[in-house]
Amino acid sequence: MPGRTRAGDIDGLRIVPANEASWDDLQAILTGTAGRCQCQRQRLGDRDWWYLPVAERGAILRAETHCDDPRATETIGLVGYLDDEPVAWCAVDRRSVYGRLRGSPVPWKGRTESRDDPDVWAIPCLVVRRGYRGRGLTYPMVAAAVTHARSRGAHAIEGYPMVTGGHEITWDEMSVGAVGPFLAAGFREVSAPTKRRRVVRLELA
C-alpha cells in the first residue's frame, strides 16, 4: 500500500499511515504538551488554536487522520510502532494547510516563492513517546515521511528543525525536530532565519 514504510534501521520498528493506526495508539503517543496541542497549532494558527478546547482539537485531529480506517485514502501523518507498541508520530501534509507556518515570517525570511504551492509538503511536527526518546526514532520517521509525500505526488518537502548545538532542549520545544534526521534523509539547508532554526528542503521531482 502506498505510504506504508518498514524502517529497517531500528529493529522492530514499523511505520504506517495514521489511518492504519488506532486512535488510542495515537493518543498514547501524544501526551503532555503534545496531548494538549493535538497537532493542531500548526494547522489552525495561534489564535484559532488557543481558543479551541482540547476535546475539539482532538476531534479535528481524529477526523483528519482517519485513524481506525485503513481503507481511507487520506491522512495527515504517520505512526511508528516499536515491537507493536505505539512510540512516534510525524505530521506530514501539504505545506499550504499549515496556517501557523504560512503566517509566520520565520520560514519565509529571504524567500519569495508562493506559500500556497500544493506540490510542496512539510513536516512541521515530530513526537516521540515518553520512555522511548533518545533512541534515534525521528530518523526513520522523517525518512518515512519523505516516502509518504512522494507517493502522494509531492514535488518537494520541507522541515523547520532546530540546531541543538549539543545542548539539551526540552522536548516540547523540539517538536519541530532536530536538524540531523532531516540531513540524514537528504534534505538540504535553504535558510537559517534565526540562530537556532533552519529551513531544510528536499526536491522530489
Secondary structure, DSSP 8 states (H G I E B T S, - for coil): -TT-EE-TTSTTEEEEEGGGS-HHHHHHH--HHHHHHTT-HHHH-HHHHHTS-HHHHHHHHHHHHTTT-TT-S--SEEEEEETTEEEEEEEEEEGGG-HHHHH-STTTTT--S-TT-TTEEEEEEEEE-TTSTTS-THHHHHHHHHHHHHHTT-SEEEE--B--TT----TTGGGG-BHHHHHHTT-EEEE--SSSB-EEEEE--
